[in-house]
Amino acid sequence: MELHNLKPAEGSIKKEKRIGRGQGSGHGGTSTRGHKGAKSRSGYKSKRSFQGGQMPLQRTVPKFGFKNVNRVEYKGVNLSSLQLLAEGNSLTVIDFQTLQDAGFAGKNDRVKILGKGELKLKINVTAHAFSKSAKEAIEKLAGTAETL
């Protein structure tokens, strides 16, 4: 194979359809747009939600509910996760940075310690919020639950 006998694959190159260049071209007259109507005119554009005059879905379905702009979202971390983290890394103090490094929260997240699971070690925990049962479980083992 040499440069002078390179050819594109069979059927990969097609001729451009030249529209509106007379009847002899086969694409003259209506220029492949059909007869009359808005779609045959230049500048035609329909709304994305247009359903041919039928009442559109976004007007049929009622509006409801509201979004509380003051809502504070927390990432929940259970006591069982704290137990595993403390055992695995032999920690006595768990703060936000520790939880972030372990992948429990991102840098802009707020963390709430939840009471699911069992805690066996004395741990000093610092987080944005605590559930009542989690705080009790931490303080029962003489640890501290400090709110950021």
N, CA, C and O atoms as a GROMACS GRO file, in nm:
protein
  592
    1MET      N    1   0.085  -0.119   0.000
    1MET     CA    2   0.000   0.000   0.000
    1MET      C    3   0.090   0.125   0.000
    1MET      O    4   0.185   0.135   0.077
    2GLU      N    5   0.057   0.216  -0.087
    2GLU     CA    6   0.135   0.340  -0.097
    2GLU      C    7   0.040   0.459  -0.097
    2GLU      O    8  -0.082   0.442  -0.107
    3LEU      N    9   0.096   0.579  -0.086
    3LEU     CA   10   0.014   0.699  -0.077
    3LEU      C   11  -0.079   0.718  -0.198
    3LEU      O   12  -0.191   0.766  -0.182
    4HIS      N   13  -0.033   0.680  -0.317
    4HIS     CA   14  -0.114   0.706  -0.436
    4HIS      C   15  -0.232   0.611  -0.451
    4HIS      O   16  -0.323   0.639  -0.529
    5ASN      N   17  -0.234   0.499  -0.378
    5ASN     CA   18  -0.352   0.413  -0.388
    5ASN      C   19  -0.432   0.404  -0.258
    5ASN      O   20  -0.497   0.302  -0.232
    6LEU      N   21  -0.427   0.509  -0.176
    6LEU     CA   22  -0.515   0.517  -0.057
    6LEU      C   23  -0.651   0.568  -0.100
    6LEU      O   24  -0.662   0.666  -0.174
    7LYS      N   25  -0.756   0.501  -0.054
    7LYS     CA   26  -0.892   0.544  -0.087
    7LYS      C   27  -0.980   0.529   0.037
    7LYS      O   28  -0.956   0.440   0.118
    8PRO      N   29  -1.082   0.615   0.053
    8PRO     CA   30  -1.172   0.597   0.166
    8PRO      C   31  -1.253   0.468   0.152
    8PRO      O   32  -1.269   0.416   0.041
    9ALA      N   33  -1.304   0.418   0.263
    9ALA     CA   34  -1.381   0.293   0.262
    9ALA      C   35  -1.506   0.308   0.176
    9ALA      O   36  -1.559   0.418   0.161
   10GLU      N   37  -1.551   0.198   0.121
   10GLU     CA   38  -1.668   0.197   0.034
   10GLU      C   39  -1.792   0.244   0.111
   10GLU      O   40  -1.825   0.187   0.215
   11GLY      N   41  -1.860   0.346   0.060
   11GLY     CA   42  -1.983   0.395   0.121
   11GLY      C   43  -1.962   0.496   0.233
   11GLY      O   44  -2.058   0.542   0.294
   12SER      N   45  -1.836   0.531   0.262
   12SER     CA   46  -1.812   0.625   0.372
   12SER      C   47  -1.825   0.770   0.327
   12SER      O   48  -1.841   0.859   0.411
   13ILE      N   49  -1.817   0.796   0.197
   13ILE     CA   50  -1.827   0.933   0.147
   13ILE      C   51  -1.955   0.945   0.065
   13ILE      O   52  -1.977   0.870  -0.030
   14LYS      N   53  -2.040   1.042   0.105
   14LYS     CA   54  -2.167   1.062   0.035
   14LYS      C   55  -2.170   1.203  -0.019
   14LYS      O   56  -2.106   1.292   0.037
   15LYS      N   57  -2.244   1.224  -0.126
   15LYS     CA   58  -2.255   1.358  -0.182
   15LYS      C   59  -2.349   1.443  -0.097
   15LYS      O   60  -2.445   1.391  -0.040
   16GLU      N   61  -2.320   1.573  -0.089
   16GLU     CA   62  -2.402   1.666  -0.014
   16GLU      C   63  -2.535   1.684  -0.086
   16GLU      O   64  -2.539   1.693  -0.208
   17LYS      N   65  -2.645   1.689  -0.010
   17LYS     CA   66  -2.778   1.709  -0.067
   17LYS      C   67  -2.796   1.859  -0.089
   17LYS      O   68  -2.813   1.934   0.007
   18ARG      N   69  -2.793   1.903  -0.216
   18ARG     CA   70  -2.806   2.046  -0.245
   18ARG      C   71  -2.954   2.078  -0.262
   18ARG      O   72  -3.016   2.042  -0.362
   19ILE      N   73  -3.009   2.148  -0.162
   19ILE     CA   74  -3.152   2.174  -0.156
   19ILE      C   75  -3.184   2.308  -0.220
   19ILE      O   76  -3.109   2.404  -0.207
   20GLY      N   77  -3.298   2.311  -0.291
   20GLY     CA   78  -3.348   2.437  -0.348
   20GLY      C   79  -3.267   2.486  -0.465
   20GLY      O   80  -3.250   2.607  -0.482
   21ARG      N   81  -3.215   2.395  -0.550
   21ARG     CA   82  -3.137   2.433  -0.667
   21ARG      C   83  -3.204   2.384  -0.796
   21ARG      O   84  -3.137   2.337  -0.888
   22GLY      N   85  -3.335   2.396  -0.798
   22GLY     CA   86  -3.408   2.363  -0.922
   22GLY      C   87  -3.464   2.223  -0.923
   22GLY      O   88  -3.420   2.135  -0.849
   23GLN      N   89  -3.565   2.205  -1.012
   23GLN     CA   90  -3.634   2.076  -1.019
   23GLN      C   91  -3.542   1.963  -1.066
   23GLN      O   92  -3.560   1.848  -1.026
   24GLY      N   93  -3.446   1.996  -1.148
   24GLY     CA   94  -3.356   1.894  -1.202
   24GLY      C   95  -3.274   1.824  -1.094
   24GLY      O   96  -3.232   1.710  -1.112
   25SER      N   97  -3.252   1.891  -0.983
   25SER     CA   98  -3.170   1.832  -0.877
   25SER      C   99  -3.247   1.727  -0.798
   25SER      O  100  -3.187   1.646  -0.728
   26GLY      N  101  -3.381   1.729  -0.809
   26GLY     CA  102  -3.463   1.636  -0.731
   26GLY      C  103  -3.498   1.692  -0.594
   26GLY      O  104  -3.580   1.635  -0.523
   27HIS      N  105  -3.435   1.804  -0.557
   27HIS     CA  106  -3.464   1.866  -0.428
   27HIS      C  107  -3.505   2.011  -0.446
   27HIS      O  108  -3.476   2.095  -0.361
   28GLY      N  109  -3.572   2.041  -0.556
   28GLY     CA  110  -3.618   2.177  -0.579
   28GLY      C  111  -3.758   2.193  -0.524
   28GLY      O  112  -3.801   2.113  -0.441
   29GLY      N  113  -3.829   2.293  -0.568
   29GLY     CA  114  -3.970   2.313  -0.529
   29GLY      C  115  -3.983   2.339  -0.381
   29GLY      O  116  -3.952   2.448  -0.333
   30THR      N  117  -4.030   2.238  -0.307
   30THR     CA  118  -4.051   2.256  -0.163
   30THR      C  119  -3.923   2.234  -0.083
   30THR      O  120  -3.923   2.248   0.040
   31SER      N  121  -3.815   2.198  -0.148
   31SER     CA  122  -3.684   2.179  -0.084
   31SER      C  123  -3.690   2.083   0.034
   31SER      O  124  -3.638   2.112   0.142
   32THR      N  125  -3.754   1.969   0.015
   32THR     CA  126  -3.765   1.859   0.113
   32THR      C  127  -3.840   1.898   0.240
   32THR      O  128  -3.829   1.828   0.341
   33ARG      N  129  -3.916   2.011   0.238
   33ARG     CA  130  -3.987   2.054   0.359
   33ARG      C  131  -4.136   2.017   0.357
   33ARG      O  132  -4.207   2.049   0.452
   34GLY      N  133  -4.184   1.952   0.254
   34GLY     CA  134  -4.326   1.920   0.246
   34GLY      C  135  -4.405   2.042   0.202
   34GLY      O  136  -4.346   2.141   0.159
   35HIS      N  137  -4.538   2.039   0.213
   35HIS     CA  138  -4.622   2.148   0.165
   35HIS      C  139  -4.677   2.232   0.279
   35HIS      O  140  -4.731   2.178   0.376
   36LYS      N  141  -4.663   2.362   0.268
   36LYS     CA  142  -4.724   2.461   0.357
   36LYS      C  143  -4.700   2.436   0.506
   36LYS      O  144  -4.629   2.342   0.543
   37GLY      N  145  -4.758   2.518   0.590
   37GLY     CA  146  -4.749   2.500   0.735
   37GLY      C  147  -4.625   2.566   0.792
   37GLY      O  148  -4.531   2.601   0.720
   38ALA      N  149  -4.626   2.584   0.925
   38ALA     CA  150  -4.518   2.656   0.993
   38ALA      C  151  -4.384   2.588   0.974
   38ALA      O  152  -4.281   2.656   0.963
   39LYS      N  153  -4.383   2.455   0.968
   39LYS     CA  154  -4.256   2.383   0.957
   39LYS      C  155  -4.189   2.404   0.823
   39LYS      O  156  -4.069   2.381   0.810
   40SER      N  157  -4.264   2.447   0.722
   40SER     CA  158  -4.204   2.469   0.591
   40SER      C  159  -4.144   2.608   0.578
   40SER      O  160  -4.068   2.634   0.485
   41ARG      N  161  -4.176   2.698   0.670
   41ARG     CA  162  -4.129   2.837   0.662
   41ARG      C  163  -3.990   2.852   0.723
   41ARG      O  164  -3.948   2.770   0.806
   42SER      N  165  -3.919   2.956   0.682
   42SER     CA  166  -3.788   2.981   0.740
   42SER      C  167  -3.809   3.041   0.879
   42SER      O  168  -3.910   3.107   0.905
   43GLY      N  169  -3.714   3.017   0.968
   43GLY     CA  170  -3.723   3.072   1.103
   43GLY      C  171  -3.815   2.996   1.195
   43GLY      O  172  -3.844   3.042   1.305
   44TYR      N  173  -3.863   2.879   1.153
   44TYR     CA  174  -3.955   2.802   1.236
   44TYR      C  175  -3.881   2.745   1.357
   44TYR      O  176  -3.770   2.692   1.344
   45LYS      N  177  -3.943   2.756   1.473
   45LYS     CA  178  -3.887   2.698   1.595
   45LYS      C  179  -4.004   2.673   1.689
   45LYS      O  180  -4.084   2.764   1.714
   46SER      N  181  -4.016   2.550   1.743
   46SER     CA  182  -4.126   2.526   1.837
   46SER      C  183  -4.069   2.516   1.978
   46SER      O  184  -3.951   2.486   1.996
   47LYS      N  185  -4.154   2.543   2.078
   47LYS     CA  186  -4.110   2.530   2.216
   47LYS      C  187  -4.081   2.384   2.245
   47LYS      O  188  -4.142   2.294   2.186
   48ARG      N  189  -3.988   2.360   2.335
   48ARG     CA  190  -3.955   2.222   2.371
   48ARG      C  191  -4.076   2.150   2.429
   48ARG      O  192  -4.092   2.030   2.408
   49SER      N  193  -4.161   2.223   2.501
   49SER     CA  194  -4.274   2.160   2.569
   49SER      C  195  -4.400   2.156   2.483
   49SER      O  196  -4.505   2.111   2.529
   50PHE      N  197  -4.392   2.203   2.357
   50PHE     CA  198  -4.512   2.210   2.273
   50PHE      C  199  -4.557   2.070   2.234
   50PHE      O  200  -4.478   1.989   2.187
   51GLN      N  201  -4.687   2.043   2.255
   51GLN     CA  202  -4.740   1.910   2.226
   51GLN      C  203  -4.852   1.918   2.121
   51GLN      O  204  -4.953   1.849   2.132
   52GLY      N  205  -4.832   2.002   2.022
   52GLY     CA  206  -4.928   2.011   1.912
   52GLY      C  207  -5.061   2.072   1.953
   52GLY      O  208  -5.164   2.035   1.896
   53GLY      N  209  -5.062   2.162   2.047
   53GLY     CA  210  -5.187   2.226   2.089
   53GLY      C  211  -5.254   2.158   2.205
   53GLY      O  212  -5.343   2.215   2.268
   54GLN      N  213  -5.213   2.033   2.236
   54GLN     CA  214  -5.265   1.964   2.353
   54GLN      C  215  -5.213   2.036   2.477
   54GLN      O  216  -5.104   2.093   2.476
   55MET      N  217  -5.292   2.033   2.585
   55MET     CA  218  -5.249   2.099   2.709
   55MET      C  219  -5.118   2.035   2.755
   55MET      O  220  -5.115   1.915   2.782
   56PRO      N  221  -5.010   2.113   2.766
   56PRO     CA  222  -4.880   2.053   2.797
   56PRO      C  223  -4.875   1.997   2.940
   56PRO      O  224  -4.947   2.041   3.029
   57LEU      N  225  -4.787   1.899   2.957
   57LEU     CA  226  -4.779   1.826   3.083
   57LEU      C  227  -4.748   1.918   3.200
   57LEU      O  228  -4.804   1.900   3.308
   58GLN      N  229  -4.658   2.016   3.181
   58GLN     CA  230  -4.621   2.102   3.294
   58GLN      C  231  -4.735   2.194   3.335
   58GLN      O  232  -4.730   2.251   3.444
   59ARG      N  233  -4.838   2.210   3.251
   59ARG     CA  234  -4.956   2.286   3.293
   59ARG      C  235  -5.065   2.195   3.348
   59ARG      O  236  -5.153   2.240   3.420
   60THR      N  237  -5.058   2.067   3.313
   60THR     CA  238  -5.158   1.971   3.359
   60THR      C  239  -5.132   1.930   3.504
   60THR      O  240  -5.224   1.918   3.584
   61VAL      N  241  -5.004   1.909   3.537
   61VAL     CA  242  -4.965   1.862   3.669
   61VAL      C  243  -4.966   1.980   3.766
   61VAL      O  244  -4.907   2.084   3.736
   62PRO      N  245  -5.031   1.968   3.883
   62PRO     CA  246  -5.039   2.081   3.975
   62PRO      C  247  -4.906   2.110   4.044
   62PRO      O  248  -4.820   2.023   4.056
   63LYS      N  249  -4.892   2.236   4.088
   63LYS     CA  250  -4.774   2.274   4.166
   63LYS      C  251  -4.802   2.241   4.312
   63LYS      O  252  -4.915   2.257   4.358
   64PHE      N  253  -4.700   2.196   4.384
   64PHE     CA  254  -4.719   2.169   4.526
   64PHE      C  255  -4.585   2.172   4.599
   64PHE      O  256  -4.479   2.160   4.537
   65GLY      N  257  -4.590   2.188   4.730
   65GLY     CA  258  -4.472   2.183   4.814
   65GLY      C  259  -4.391   2.310   4.808
   65GLY      O  260  -4.423   2.402   4.733
   66PHE      N  261  -4.286   2.315   4.889
   66PHE     CA  262  -4.197   2.429   4.885
   66PHE      C  263  -4.058   2.385   4.930
   66PHE      O  264  -4.043   2.278   4.989
   67LYS      N  265  -3.958   2.467   4.902
   67LYS     CA  266  -3.820   2.438   4.936
   67LYS      C  267  -3.777   2.535   5.045
   67LYS      O  268  -3.778   2.656   5.024
   68ASN      N  269  -3.739   2.482   5.160
   68ASN     CA  270  -3.695   2.567   5.270
   68ASN      C  271  -3.552   2.613   5.244
   68ASN      O  272  -3.460   2.531   5.244
   69VAL      N  273  -3.533   2.743   5.224
   69VAL     CA  274  -3.400   2.796   5.191
   69VAL      C  275  -3.308   2.796   5.312
   69VAL      O  276  -3.186   2.803   5.297
   70ASN      N  277  -3.364   2.788   5.432
   70ASN     CA  278  -3.283   2.790   5.554
   70ASN      C  279  -3.248   2.652   5.607
   70ASN      O  280  -3.188   2.640   5.714
   71ARG      N  281  -3.284   2.546   5.533
   71ARG     CA  282  -3.258   2.410   5.578
   71ARG      C  283  -3.108   2.384   5.588
   71ARG      O  284  -3.030   2.424   5.501
   72VAL      N  285  -3.067   2.317   5.695
   72VAL     CA  286  -2.928   2.280   5.714
   72VAL      C  287  -2.917   2.129   5.696
   72VAL      O  288  -2.978   2.053   5.771
   73GLU      N  289  -2.839   2.086   5.598
   73GLU     CA  290  -2.821   1.944   5.568
   73GLU      C  291  -2.699   1.890   5.641
   73GLU      O  292  -2.593   1.953   5.641
   74TYR      N  293  -2.713   1.774   5.703
   74TYR     CA  294  -2.602   1.711   5.774
   74TYR      C  295  -2.568   1.577   5.709
   74TYR      O  296  -2.655   1.507   5.658
   75LYS      N  297  -2.439   1.542   5.712
   75LYS     CA  298  -2.396   1.407   5.675
   75LYS      C  299  -2.401   1.326   5.804
   75LYS      O  300  -2.338   1.363   5.903
   76GLY      N  301  -2.473   1.216   5.804
   76GLY     CA  302  -2.485   1.133   5.924
   76GLY      C  303  -2.370   1.035   5.936
   76GLY      O  304  -2.335   0.968   5.839
   77VAL      N  305  -2.311   1.027   6.054
   77VAL     CA  306  -2.206   0.928   6.083
   77VAL      C  307  -2.247   0.854   6.208
   77VAL      O  308  -2.267   0.915   6.313
   78ASN      N  309  -2.260   0.721   6.198
   78ASN     CA  310  -2.307   0.641   6.310
   78ASN      C  311  -2.194   0.608   6.407
   78ASN      O  312  -2.076   0.614   6.373
   79LEU      N  313  -2.234   0.572   6.530
   79LEU     CA  314  -2.136   0.533   6.632
   79LEU      C  315  -2.055   0.412   6.589
   79LEU      O  316  -1.936   0.401   6.619
   80SER      N  317  -2.120   0.320   6.517
   80SER     CA  318  -2.049   0.200   6.469
   80SER      C  319  -1.933   0.238   6.376
   80SER      O  320  -1.828   0.176   6.379
   81SER      N  321  -1.954   0.342   6.294
   81SER     CA  322  -1.848   0.390   6.205
   81SER      C  323  -1.734   0.452   6.286
   81SER      O  324  -1.617   0.432   6.255
   82LEU      N  325  -1.770   0.528   6.391
   82LEU     CA  326  -1.668   0.588   6.478
   82LEU      C  327  -1.587   0.480   6.548
   82LEU      O  328  -1.465   0.491   6.563
   83GLN      N  329  -1.656   0.375   6.591
   83GLN     CA  330  -1.589   0.262   6.658
   83GLN      C  331  -1.485   0.199   6.565
   83GLN      O  332  -1.371   0.176   6.606
   84LEU      N  333  -1.525   0.171   6.441
   84LEU     CA  334  -1.434   0.110   6.343
   84LEU      C  335  -1.316   0.203   6.313
   84LEU      O  336  -1.202   0.159   6.304
   85LEU      N  337  -1.345   0.332   6.300
   85LEU     CA  338  -1.241   0.431   6.271
   85LEU      C  339  -1.141   0.440   6.385
   85LEU      O  340  -1.020   0.446   6.363
   86ALA      N  341  -1.192   0.443   6.508
   86ALA     CA  342  -1.106   0.454   6.625
   86ALA      C  343  -1.021   0.328   6.645
   86ALA      O  344  -0.903   0.338   6.678
   87GLU      N  345  -1.082   0.210   6.623
   87GLU     CA  346  -1.008   0.084   6.636
   87GLU      C  347  -0.901   0.071   6.528
   87GLU      O  348  -0.787   0.035   6.556
   88GLY      N  349  -0.940   0.101   6.405
   88GLY     CA  350  -0.849   0.084   6.291
   88GLY      C  351  -0.727   0.175   6.297
   88GLY      O  352  -0.617   0.134   6.258
   89ASN      N  353  -0.746   0.299   6.346
   89ASN     CA  354  -0.636   0.395   6.349
   89ASN      C  355  -0.587   0.423   6.491
   89ASN      O  356  -0.505   0.513   6.511
   90SER      N  357  -0.636   0.348   6.589
   90SER     CA  358  -0.606   0.365   6.732
   90SER      C  359  -0.612   0.513   6.774
   90SER      O  360  -0.514   0.572   6.819
   91LEU      N  361  -0.735   0.570   6.756
   91LEU     CA  362  -0.758   0.711   6.788
   91LEU      C  363  -0.834   0.725   6.920
   91LEU      O  364  -0.913   0.638   6.956
   92THR      N  365  -0.810   0.834   6.990
   92THR     CA  366  -0.890   0.868   7.108
   92THR      C  367  -0.965   0.999   7.085
   92THR      O  368  -1.061   1.029   7.156
   93VAL      N  369  -0.920   1.077   6.984
   93VAL     CA  370  -0.986   1.204   6.950
   93VAL      C  371  -1.028   1.197   6.804
   93VAL      O  372  -0.946   1.172   6.716
   94ILE      N  373  -1.158   1.220   6.780
   94ILE     CA  374  -1.210   1.224   6.643
   94ILE      C  375  -1.271   1.361   6.621
   94ILE      O  376  -1.368   1.398   6.686
   95ASP      N  377  -1.213   1.436   6.527
   95ASP     CA  378  -1.268   1.568   6.494
   95ASP      C  379  -1.309   1.570   6.348
   95ASP      O  380  -1.303   1.469   6.278
   96PHE      N  381  -1.352   1.688   6.303
   96PHE     CA  382  -1.402   1.702   6.166
   96PHE      C  383  -1.295   1.665   6.064
   96PHE      O  384  -1.325   1.601   5.963
   97GLN      N  385  -1.171   1.706   6.088
   97GLN     CA  386  -1.062   1.678   5.995
   97GLN      C  387  -1.039   1.527   5.981
   97GLN      O  388  -1.013   1.478   5.871
   98THR      N  389  -1.047   1.455   6.092
   98THR     CA  390  -1.031   1.309   6.091
   98THR      C  391  -1.140   1.244   6.007
   98THR      O  392  -1.113   1.155   5.926
   99LEU      N  393  -1.264   1.289   6.027
   99LEU     CA  394  -1.377   1.235   5.950
   99LEU      C  395  -1.363   1.267   5.802
   99LEU      O  396  -1.399   1.187   5.716
  100GLN      N  397  -1.310   1.386   5.772
  100GLN     CA  398  -1.290   1.428   5.633
  100GLN      C  399  -1.184   1.340   5.567
  100GLN      O  400  -1.201   1.296   5.453
  101ASP      N  401  -1.075   1.316   5.638
  101ASP     CA  402  -0.965   1.232   5.585
  101ASP      C  403  -1.010   1.088   5.564
  101ASP      O  404  -0.966   1.021   5.471
  102ALA      N  405  -1.100   1.041   5.651
  102ALA     CA  406  -1.150   0.903   5.640
  102ALA      C  407  -1.256   0.891   5.531
  102ALA      O  408  -1.296   0.779   5.497
  103GLY      N  409  -1.302   1.003   5.474
  103GLY     CA  410  -1.399   0.999   5.364
  103GLY      C  411  -1.544   1.002   5.407
  103GLY      O  412  -1.632   0.976   5.325
  104PHE      N  413  -1.570   1.032   5.534
  104PHE     CA  414  -1.708   1.039   5.581
  104PHE      C  415  -1.777   1.170   5.543
  104PHE      O  416  -1.900   1.176   5.538
  105ALA      N  417  -1.698   1.275   5.517
  105ALA     CA  418  -1.756   1.405   5.484
  105ALA      C  419  -1.663   1.483   5.393
  105ALA      O  420  -1.542   1.460   5.390
  106GLY      N  421  -1.722   1.576   5.318
  106GLY     CA  422  -1.644   1.666   5.235
  106GLY      C  423  -1.609   1.789   5.315
  106GLY      O  424  -1.653   1.805   5.429
  107LYS      N  425  -1.529   1.879   5.256
  107LYS     CA  426  -1.483   1.995   5.332
  107LYS      C  427  -1.594   2.095   5.360
  107LYS      O  428  -1.584   2.173   5.455
  108ASN      N  429  -1.702   2.096   5.279
  108ASN     CA  430  -1.812   2.190   5.301
  108ASN      C  431  -1.932   2.126   5.371
  108ASN      O  432  -2.034   2.192   5.390
  109ASP      N  433  -1.921   2.000   5.409
  109ASP     CA  434  -2.032   1.930   5.474
  109ASP      C  435  -2.037   1.961   5.622
  109ASP      O  436  -1.938   2.002   5.683
  110ARG      N  437  -2.157   1.941   5.680
  110ARG     CA  438  -2.173   1.945   5.824
  110ARG      C  439  -2.198   1.803   5.870
  110ARG      O  440  -2.269   1.728   5.802
  111VAL      N  441  -2.141   1.764   5.981
  111VAL     CA  442  -2.148   1.625   6.026
  111VAL      C  443  -2.234   1.615   6.152
  111VAL      O  444  -2.221   1.695   6.245
  112LYS      N  445  -2.323   1.516   6.152
  112LYS     CA  446  -2.403   1.486   6.270
  112LYS      C  447  -2.373   1.343   6.312
  112LYS      O  448  -2.380   1.251   6.231
  113ILE      N  449  -2.341   1.325   6.438
  113ILE     CA  450  -2.312   1.192   6.490
  113ILE      C  451  -2.445   1.130   6.535
  113ILE      O  452  -2.519   1.186   6.615
  114LEU      N  453  -2.473   1.011   6.479
  114LEU     CA  454  -2.600   0.941   6.506
  114LEU      C  455  -2.575   0.820   6.595
  114LEU      O  456  -2.463   0.769   6.601
  115GLY      N  457  -2.680   0.775   6.664
  115GLY     CA  458  -2.664   0.675   6.769
  115GLY      C  459  -2.674   0.530   6.729
  115GLY      O  460  -2.687   0.444   6.816
  116LYS      N  461  -2.668   0.497   6.599
  116LYS     CA  462  -2.681   0.357   6.559
  116LYS      C  463  -2.548   0.285   6.581
  116LYS      O  464  -2.442   0.337   6.545
  117GLY      N  465  -2.553   0.169   6.639
  117GLY     CA  466  -2.432   0.092   6.664
  117GLY      C  467  -2.390   0.102   6.809
  117GLY      O  468  -2.457   0.166   6.891
  118GLU      N  469  -2.277   0.038   6.839
  118GLU     CA  470  -2.230   0.033   6.977
  118GLU      C  471  -2.090   0.090   6.986
  118GLU      O  472  -2.007   0.067   6.898
  119LEU      N  473  -2.066   0.165   7.091
  119LEU     CA  474  -1.936   0.225   7.114
  119LEU      C  475  -1.872   0.156   7.234
  119LEU      O  476  -1.935   0.143   7.339
  120LYS      N  477  -1.744   0.112   7.217
  120LYS     CA  478  -1.677   0.039   7.326
  120LYS      C  479  -1.555   0.114   7.379
  120LYS      O  480  -1.502   0.080   7.485
  121LEU      N  481  -1.510   0.214   7.306
  121LEU     CA  482  -1.390   0.289   7.345
  121LEU      C  483  -1.426   0.427   7.397
  121LEU      O  484  -1.530   0.483   7.362
  122LYS      N  485  -1.339   0.482   7.481
  122LYS     CA  486  -1.356   0.620   7.526
  122LYS      C  487  -1.302   0.710   7.416
  122LYS      O  488  -1.183   0.706   7.383
  123ILE      N  489  -1.390   0.791   7.358
  123ILE     CA  490  -1.352   0.878   7.246
  123ILE      C  491  -1.398   1.020   7.274
  123ILE      O  492  -1.507   1.043   7.327
  124ASN      N  493  -1.314   1.116   7.239
  124ASN     CA  494  -1.354   1.256   7.241
  124ASN      C  495  -1.389   1.297   7.099
  124ASN      O  496  -1.304   1.297   7.010
  125VAL      N  497  -1.516   1.331   7.078
  125VAL     CA  498  -1.566   1.358   6.943
  125VAL      C  499  -1.603   1.505   6.928
  125VAL      O  500  -1.667   1.564   7.016
  126THR      N  501  -1.562   1.564   6.817
  126THR     CA  502  -1.600   1.701   6.783
  126THR      C  503  -1.673   1.698   6.650
  126THR      O  504  -1.619   1.652   6.550
  127ALA      N  505  -1.798   1.747   6.648
  127ALA     CA  506  -1.878   1.748   6.525
  127ALA      C  507  -1.974   1.865   6.529
  127ALA      O  508  -1.982   1.937   6.629
  128HIS      N  509  -2.048   1.885   6.420
  128HIS     CA  510  -2.143   1.997   6.412
  128HIS      C  511  -2.270   1.972   6.493
  128HIS      O  512  -2.330   2.066   6.544
  129ALA      N  513  -2.310   1.845   6.505
  129ALA     CA  514  -2.432   1.813   6.580
  129ALA      C  515  -2.427   1.668   6.628
  129ALA      O  516  -2.354   1.586   6.573
  130PHE      N  517  -2.506   1.639   6.732
  130PHE     CA  518  -2.514   1.504   6.788
  130PHE      C  519  -2.660   1.470   6.812
  130PHE      O  520  -2.739   1.557   6.849
  131SER      N  521  -2.695   1.343   6.789
  131SER     CA  522  -2.828   1.300   6.831
  131SER      C  523  -2.821   1.275   6.982
  131SER      O  524  -2.713   1.257   7.038
  132LYS      N  525  -2.938   1.274   7.045
  132LYS     CA  526  -2.942   1.258   7.191
  132LYS      C  527  -2.880   1.125   7.233
  132LYS      O  528  -2.802   1.119   7.328
  133SER      N  529  -2.916   1.017   7.161
  133SER     CA  530  -2.866   0.884   7.197
  133SER      C  531  -2.715   0.872   7.175
  133SER      O  532  -2.646   0.804   7.251
  134ALA      N  533  -2.663   0.939   7.070
  134ALA     CA  534  -2.519   0.934   7.043
  134ALA      C  535  -2.442   1.006   7.153
  134ALA      O  536  -2.340   0.957   7.200
  135LYS      N  537  -2.493   1.122   7.193
  135LYS     CA  538  -2.427   1.201   7.298
  135LYS      C  539  -2.423   1.122   7.430
  135LYS      O  540  -2.322   1.121   7.500
  136GLU      N  541  -2.536   1.056   7.462
  136GLU     CA  542  -2.543   0.975   7.583
  136GLU      C  543  -2.443   0.861   7.579
  136GLU      O  544  -2.374   0.834   7.678
  137ALA      N  545  -2.435   0.792   7.464
  137ALA     CA  546  -2.346   0.677   7.450
  137ALA      C  547  -2.200   0.718   7.464
  137ALA      O  548  -2.121   0.646   7.526
  138ILE      N  549  -2.163   0.834   7.408
  138ILE     CA  550  -2.024   0.882   7.416
  138ILE      C  551  -1.991   0.921   7.560
  138ILE      O  552  -1.884   0.887   7.611
  139GLU      N  553  -2.082   0.993   7.626
  139GLU     CA  554  -2.057   1.041   7.762
  139GLU      C  555  -2.066   0.929   7.866
  139GLU      O  556  -2.010   0.941   7.975
  140LYS      N  557  -2.136   0.820   7.833
  140LYS     CA  558  -2.146   0.705   7.923
  140LYS      C  559  -2.010   0.639   7.942
  140LYS      O  560  -1.980   0.584   8.049
  141LEU      N  561  -1.926   0.645   7.839
  141LEU     CA  562  -1.791   0.586   7.844
  141LEU      C  563  -1.687   0.690   7.884
  141LEU      O  564  -1.568   0.670   7.858
  142ALA      N  565  -1.729   0.801   7.946
  142ALA     CA  566  -1.641   0.909   7.994
  142ALA      C  567  -1.573   0.985   7.881
  142ALA      O  568  -1.469   1.047   7.902
  143GLY      N  569  -1.631   0.979   7.760
  143GLY     CA  570  -1.577   1.058   7.649
  143GLY      C  571  -1.648   1.193   7.644
  143GLY      O  572  -1.740   1.218   7.722
  144THR      N  573  -1.605   1.280   7.552
  144THR     CA  574  -1.671   1.410   7.540
  144THR      C  575  -1.732   1.425   7.400
  144THR      O  576  -1.676   1.377   7.301
  145ALA      N  577  -1.845   1.492   7.395
  145ALA     CA  578  -1.912   1.522   7.268
  145ALA      C  579  -1.917   1.673   7.255
  145ALA      O  580  -2.005   1.738   7.312
  146GLU      N  581  -1.824   1.728   7.179
  146GLU     CA  582  -1.812   1.874   7.166
  146GLU      C  583  -1.872   1.919   7.034
  146GLU      O  584  -1.840   1.865   6.928
  147THR      N  585  -1.960   2.019   7.040
  147THR     CA  586  -2.026   2.073   6.921
  147THR      C  587  -1.944   2.188   6.861
  147THR      O  588  -1.900   2.278   6.932
  148LEU      N  589  -1.925   2.181   6.730
  148LEU     CA  590  -1.851   2.288   6.661
  148LEU      C  591  -1.934   2.415   6.650
  148LEU      O  592  -1.888   2.515   6.595
   0.00000   0.00000   0.00000
